[in-house]
Amino acid sequence: MRINGSLLRIVLHDNLSDALKKLKITTTDSTADSLEGCLDCLLQALAQNNTETSEKIQKSGVLQVFASLLTPQSSCTAKVANIIAEVARNEFMRNPCVDAGLIPPLVQLLNCKDQEVLLQTGRALGNICYDSHEGRNAVDHAGGAHIVVDHIRSLCNKTDPASEKLLTVFCGMLMNYSNENDTLQSQLINMGVIPTLVKLLGIHCQNAALTEMCLVAFGNLAELESSKEQFAYTNIAEELVKLFKKQIEHDKKEMIFEVLAPLAENDVIKLQLVEAGLVECLLEIVQKTVDSDKEDDVAELKTASDLMVLLLLGDESMQKLFEGGKGSVFQRVLSWIPSNSHQLQLAGALAIANFARNDGNCIHMVDNGIVQKLMDLLDRHVEDGNVTVQHAALSALRNLAIPVVNKAKMLSAGVAEAVLKFLRSEMPPVQFKLLGTLRMLIDAQAEAAEQLGKNAKLVERLVEWCEAKDHAGVMGESNRLLSALIRHSKSKDVIRTIVQSGGIKHLVTMATSEHVIMQNEALVALALIAALELVTAEKDLENAQLVQILHRLLSDDRSAPEIKYNSMVLICALIGSEPLQKEVQSMAFLEVVSKLRSHENKTVAQQASLTEQRLAVES
């Protein structure tokens, strides 16, 4: 006889109601058979409609009854745990499971030997912990995580299907227990779970479900700094690279990438990943996906090239891949720069910026034509270009310009002109790198500093950016470049250009910066202005209240010795101006300066004596 669907639901509904009544009346009087029958009925109803059945179980008050059924001696224990696991798949059932006191007896069941009981108990605890603060707290309080970690350790070497299934459930339980909870993740790390999970991954790499669970657990734990130190003492790099090489599906590769990225932030692991052959895998992905417009391929290309750049942030891993500029990896990365893919152009430029972190590498790269490649790349992005590529290329040029021997070579190659094309940019990250690149280029390069300093358009833009209060980095770099143009050119023409563009007030403000290096640069530039073009700058210096600021710097015990020294040098220069000299005399500088004659810094003390003499003569 066939039973239609609606009739079956009615039968199940009636059976479920009976079963719930029987369970609620008593469990002590029930025979094992009748109890099992009730539990089977609940499991059947849950399989038919989990949400609706769970609601009925909650309303019936049967959850409290389950607590007394969770005993190692009972033959029904596994089924009760299974029912709890099923109802806890619903978010609204997790807190009621905790409130019904189910966690302590479930945790106690973790000590039994029966594999089916362990399996269902692991599922129940894992589901109750999923996205449930109360569930996690209850398991933590009952000491459940510790027992599960011990189980994983003891089962780690067993490769039979039953053991692997249990391991998968236990790993999932720990994952749900600690997900996005730093405190519980730290607890697991302190229990030493990381070496165990890494070992597990190596032994069970053929088991897809268990491998996936390990990867998700690693992803959870790898965000914590303390975990990276533990990972560094394992062979995680080797295991992940080995696993990565076997993957064909995009989703599986993506899952491994999600573990690799946070781990690769650690310099020790960076080197381990390089030595394990990850770079070759990444280069292969780039080669396979670069010409594809499939969504998955585009995503893989980005992830692989970004990870490549991340590996180059470690000094040892970077130097290993540079191989004196002759390494195949370095050469491949160079080939990304002229690519038509914006992602590869970006990654290539960032990689060069990372390789350019020591003088030897920078000198080698400049001597081997890398500057022209970067300028060609910038040229492709002048009009409505890609901002991230512009920023990366400028970063690379800035780093390359740091060694003294590179500056003149880069200037003669036309780098300053290439960079100035981006003066119109309204993007603060590009502005910031543009300013830094120019500042590096003109360091101790008098001719270039003079040429740029007489460029009215540049100076006007710098003065405009000196007021970019929303972008402290741009504002700071603009001030520093203004100062550098004067300090390195020592040119009257440059000073006049800066005065005409209204730059003096910004240099005076810079002298009050919280950064000593910027204060000092400003004071040296102002001293040169006072020495070379005092009459031209006189009014602006007066309006900017420079004399008052110098008095404050000299009076302040917190001012660094070099600030006090350069302030006194500047005072001596300013008294060549009649209005500024009057200001100096009106502010009792002699008293402040005479105190500095006993300064612990000999240079400051000597300059104080000279300044005192000069002020005394002028007064």
N, C-alpha and C positions, 0 to 999 in steps of 0.2 A: 504494500500500500504506500502511495506517495503522499508526503505531507507538504502542503504549500508553505511559503515563507512566513505569512502572517500567523498561520496556525502554530508553526514552530516557535515563533516569538512568544505567543500566548502560553504555550507549554513551558518554555524556558522561564517566562516571567513568574508563572505559578510555582514552578520548581524552586526558583531563586527565593521567592517569598517564604516558602516552606523551609528551605535550607537556612535562611537567616533567622527565622523564628526558632528553629531547633538549636542552632548554634547559640542563640542568645539565652534560651531557657536554661541550659546547663551544658557543660562540657564534661563534667565529672561522671554523670550518669550514662553518657553516650558510650556505646560500644565503639571499638576502633572502626568497624565496618560502616556503621551509620555516620560516624564523624567524617570518614573518608568520602562517603557518598555526598555529604553536604559540601565538603571542600571541592570535590570534582564538579558539583553543580555550579559553584561560584566561579571556578576556572573556566567552565564552558560558557557561562554568561559573560564573563570578562572578554573572552575571545570573540563573542558575538557583538558586544557593544561595551567597550571598556569604560567610556565616560559615564554612561547612564548607570551601569552596574556599580561603578565606584561611588556614585552619588547615593545609591541605595544602601550600600555597605556603610557609608559614613552616617547616614540618617538612622540606620538600625542599631547603632551603638556596638556593633560586633568587633570593631577594632580593638576595644579594651579586652575582649575575650581572647583575641589572638595572642596577647602578651602571655597568657597562662598556657597557651598551646606550644609556645616556642621552647620546648625542652629537648635536650639531646636524646632522652629515653623514648620519646614518642615516635611512632612510625609515620605520623602525619606532619612532622616538623618541616620537611622539605616543601610539602604542598602549601603549608601556611606561609612560609617564606616566599614562595612563588606568587601567592595571591598578593602579599604585601608589595612585592616587586612590581606586579602588574598595576595595582591601584596607584602606586607612587609614580607611575608614568605621567599622571595628571598633576599639574602644579597645585591645584586646590586640595589635593590629598596629602601633600608632604607634611605640612604643619600638623594636621590631625594625627598622622602617624607618630609624630614626635610627642604630641600631647597625650596620646594613648599609652605612652610608656613603652613603645616597641623597640627603641634603640638599645637599651641595656641588654634585654634578652637576645636580640639579634647579634650584638657584639660578643656576648658569651658563646653563642653558637659557632663563632669563628674558631673556637678552640677544639671543636669536634673533628673527627677523622673522616666522616662520611662525605664523599666528594659531591654528591648531589645536594646535600644540606649546605655545604660550603659555597657551591655555585649559586644556589638560590638566595642564600644569605648575602653574598657579595653583590648580587643584582639588587636586592632590596635596599641595602645600605647605599649603594651607588645611586639608585634612583631617588631615594629620599634626600641625598646630598645635592642633587642637581639643582643649581640656582636657588638653593635654600639655605639661608644664613642659620636658621634654627636647626635644620638637619645637620649641618656641618658642626655646629657648636655641640650638639648632643653626641655626635660620633666622637668628636675630639674629647669631650668630657668623659666618655666611656672607654677611651683608649683604643678605639677601633683601628686607627691608622697604623699603630705600632704592630698589631697582630697581623694585619694585611701585609705590611712590608716584610715581616718575618716569613710569612707564607711564600711570598714572591721569591725570597732568597732560597728557601728550601726546595721550591719547585723549579727554580731557574734552569737546571741542567736537564730536566725531563722533557722529552720531545714527543711523548705519546699524545694522541688527540685529546684525551680527557684532561690531562695536565695543561696542555696549551689553551684549552677552552677556559679552564679555571684561571690561568694566568691572565688571559684577555679580560675576563670579568674583574679580576682584582686590580689590574692596571686602570681599567675604566673607572672603577670605584675611587681610586686615588686621584684620578684626573678630575672627577666631579667634586670630590672632597676639597681639592685645593684650587680649583679654577678661579683665577682673578682674585685670589686672596693671599696677599703677601705673607701674612703671619703663618698660615697653614703651609704655604709653599716652603717657607724657611724651616718650619718644623720637619717637613719631609726631607729637606736637604740635610738638616742636622742629624736625621736618622740614618743618613748615608744611602738614600734611595738612588742617587744618580749613578754610582758605579754599578749597582745591581741592574738598573734599567739598560745601561749601555751593554753590559754583558748579555742581558736578555735579547737585545737587538741583534747581537752577533750570532747567538746560538739559534735564534728562531727567525732568521731573516727570510725563510721560505714561507712562513705563515703570514699571509697578508693581513688578517684581522689583528693579530698580535703586534705586528710591525707598525700598523697604523696607530694602534693604541699607544705604543711607545713614542711614536713621533709626536702625537698630540700632547702626551705628558712632557716630552722634552720642550715643546713649544711653550707650554705653561711655565715650566721651571726656568727656561733659558733667559727670561727677561730679568731675573734677579741677578745682581752683581755677584753675590756670594755663590750662586750656582756655577757661574762661569769658571771660578777658581777650581771648583770640584771637577767640572767637565774637562778642564785642562789637564788633569791628572789621569784621565781615562783615554781610551783609544777611539773616542767619539768621532773624531775627524775621519779616521780610516774607515770606520763602520758606515758613516753617512755617505762618504764618497763611493764606497763599494756598492751601497744600496742605490745610490743615485744612478750609477752606470747601468743598472739593470732596468731602470724605469723607461717605459715607453709612453704611458698615459700622462697627459698634461697635469691632471689633478694630483697624481702621485708625486710628480716632480715639484709641483707647487707646494705640496705638504712638506717636502724635504727642504725646499727653499725657505719656508717659514721658520724652520729650526736653524738653518745655516746663518740667516741674517743676524739674529741677536747674538749667536755664538761668535760670529766673525767680528764682533765689536771688541773681543778680547785679543790682545796682541799675540799671546802665546798660541791661542787656537788658530789665529790667522796663519801663523807659520806652519802649524800642523796641517791645516787644510791645503796649503800650497804644496807641502811635502807629500800629502796623500794624493795629489793629482787633480784637485778640484779645478784648477785653472784650465787645464786641458779640456775638461768637461764643459766649462763655461764657454771657451772659445769655439768648441764644436757646436754648441747651441746657437751661438751668434752666427756662425757660418751657415747653419741650416735654416735659420729663421729670418735673416736680414732682408731677403727679397720677398717675404711673404706678407700678405695683408690680412691673413686669418687672425681673428681675435686672440686665440690661444698663443699663436706664434709671436704676435706683437707683445703680448704679456711676458712670454718667456724671454724674448730678446731684452726687454727692459730689466727684468729681474736678474738675468745672467750678467748683463753689462754693469748694472748697479752694484752687484755683489763683487764683481771684478774690481771696481773702484774701491769698494770697502776693504778688500784684501790688501790694497796698496797703501792703506792708511797706517799699517804697521811698518815700523822702520826696517825690521829684519826681513819681513815678507816682501816688502817693496824692493830692498836691495838684492834679494835673492832672484827676483824676477827681472830686475834691471840688467844684471850680469854684465856690468861695465858698458851698458848700451848696446851690447851685441846679442842679448837674449832674444830668443824667438818670440817670447810673449811680448816684450817691449816693441819689437818690430810689428807684430800683429796689431797691437794697440795703436801704433802710429798710423796704420792703414785705415783706422776708423775715422780719422779726422777729415779726410777728403770724401768720406762716404756721403751718400744722398739721404741717409737716415739721420734725422735730428737726434734720435736717441743715441746712436753711435757717435755722432759728432760730439754730443754732450759728454758721453762716457770717455771718449778719447781725450778731450780737453781736460776733464777732471783727472784722468789717469796721468797725463803729463804734469799737471799741477802737483799731483802726489809724488811722482818720480822726482820732481824739482824741489826736494826738501833738503838737499845738501849741496854744497858748492861744487863738489866733483861731478855729480850728475848734471847740474845746471850747465856747467862749463862744457861738458861733453855734448849735451843736447844743442846748445847754441852753436857750437863748432860744426855740428852735423845737420844744420839747416832746419831745425824744428821751428824757429821763429817765423820763417816764411810760410810754413804750413798753417801756423796759427793766425798769421795776418790774412792769408787767403780765406781762412774760415770766417774770420771777422768780416771780411769784405762781403761774404755771402749773406751776412745778417745785419747790414747797416740799415737798409730800408725795411721797416716793419719786420725786423728779424726776430728770431727766437731768443727771448730774454735769458733763458737758462743757459743757452749756448754762448751768448755774449758774455755772461757772467763767468762761465767756466773758462773761456778762452782768455779773458782778461786776468783771471786768477792765475792761470798758467804763466802768462807773460810777466805778471808781477813777481812771481816766485823766481822765474828765470833771471830777472833783473837784479836780484839781490847780490850775487858775487860782483865785486868791483870790476873784474876783467870783462864781464859781460855787458856792462852799461854802454860803453862807447860802441861796441859791436852792434848792439841792439838799436842804439840811436842812429847809427849810420845805415842800418837796414830799414829805417823809416818807421820804427815802432811808435814813436811819439805822434807822428802824423796819422797813423792808423787808429790810434787810441782816440785822438781828438775828434774823429768822425762821430764819436758817440756822445759828444758834449750836449747834443740836443735831447738825449735820452731823459725821459721823465721817470725812469724806474730806479728807485734808491739802490737796489743791489748792484746794478750796472754802474751807477754813479760812484758808489763806494769803491768798487774795484778799479774803475778808471782813475780815480784820484790816487789810490794806492800805487798803481802802476807808474803813473807820472812821477810821483814822489820818489819811488825807488830808482827810476831812470836818471833823475837829475842829481842824485846824491853825489856830491864832490865833482859834478860835471858843470863847470862854470858857464861854458858856452851854451849848452843846452838849457840851463836854468835861465840865462839871460834871454835867449830866443823865446822861450815859453813865457817868461815874465813880462815881455813887451807885447805879448799877444793879448790885446784888449778884450777880445771876445772871451778868451779863457778866463782872464782875471775877473771880468764882470760876472761870469757864471759862478766862479769861486765865491765871490762876495754874496751872490744870491743864495748859494748853498750854505754859506756860513750862518744863514738865518733859518735853516731847515730844522726847526726845533722838534718836529715830529720824527726826525731821523738822526738820532745822536751820532751814529757812525759816519754819515755823510757830512754832518756839521763839523765833527772833529777832524776828519780827513781834509776837508776844505781849508780849515784853519791851518793845519799842519803844512799843506802844500803852499799856501800863501807865504807862510814863514820860510819854508824851504827855498822858494824862488828868490827871496832876499838873501838868505844865509849863504846859498851856494853861488849866486851870481855876484853878490856885492856890487850891484850895478845901480847907478843913479837913475837910469832910464826905467829900470824895473820898479824902483821905489816910487817914481813919479806916476807910473801907470797904476800902481796899487793905490796911491793917494787919490788920483783922479777918479778911480772906480769906487771909492768909499771903503777901502779895505782896512784902514788904520784902526778904526774902532773895534774891529773883530780881533785884531792882534792884541789890543789892550785887554779885551775881555778874556782872550786866551791865556793871558798872564795870570788870571785868577782860577784857572782850571784845577780840578781836583787831582789831575795827573801831573806829577812833577816834571815828566819828560816834556809835556806840552807847555807847561809854564816856562820851562827853561828855553825851549825853542822860540817861544814868543819874545822873551826878554832879550835873547841874542839878536833876533830880527829887529826889535825896537831900538836896540843899542846901535845897530848898523844904520838904521834910518836916522837916528839922532846924530851920528857921526858924519853921514854923507849928505843928507837932505833935510836938515833940521828946519830950515826956513819954510820949505815946501810943506812939511808935515805938521808944523808948529800948531796951527789952529785946530787940526783934527786931534792932536795929542792932548791939547788943552780941553777940548770938548768931551773927550773920552775919559777925562779925570785920571789921567795916568799918574800924576804926582801923588794924588790921594791913595791910589792903589799901591804904589811903591812904598809909601809910608806904612800902609797896613801890612804889607809883606815883610818889611824890616822889623816891625814891632811884634809880629806874631812869632812866638817861640816855636811853633810847629813848622815854620817854613824851613825847608831843607837848606843845607849850607850853600849849595850851588845857586839856589834862588836868592839868598841874601847877597851872595857875591855879585851876581849879575844885576841885581836891583841897584846895588851901589855903583857899579860901572855905568849903568844907565843914568843914574842921578848926576854923575859927573859930566856926562855928555849933555844932559838937558839944560844945565845951567848956562850953556852957551846961548840960550834963548832968553830974551829979557822977560817976557810974560811968564814963562815956565820957571825962571829963576826966582821971580817974585813969589810964586806959589811955594817953591821949595823953602824959601826963607820964612814964609808965613806959617809953616807947619812944624817948626822946631825939629828939623832933621838932625841937627848937630847932637842933640841929646840922645836920640835913638842910635845914631852911628857910633857915638863915643862908648856906649855900652858894649857894642860889638867888638871893640878892641880887645876884650878879654875872652872872646869866643873860643871854644875848644878847638875849632878848625883853624889851623894857622893861616890858610889862604884867606879865609873870611876876616880874620883878625888883621892881617896885613892890609887888605883892601879897605877895611874900616879906618885904619890910620891914614891911608892916602886920601880917602873920601873926606875925612874930618879936616885934614889940612886944606883940601880944595874948597870945602864949604866955608872954612874960616877965612880964607883969602877973599872969597867972593862976597862975604857978608859985610 
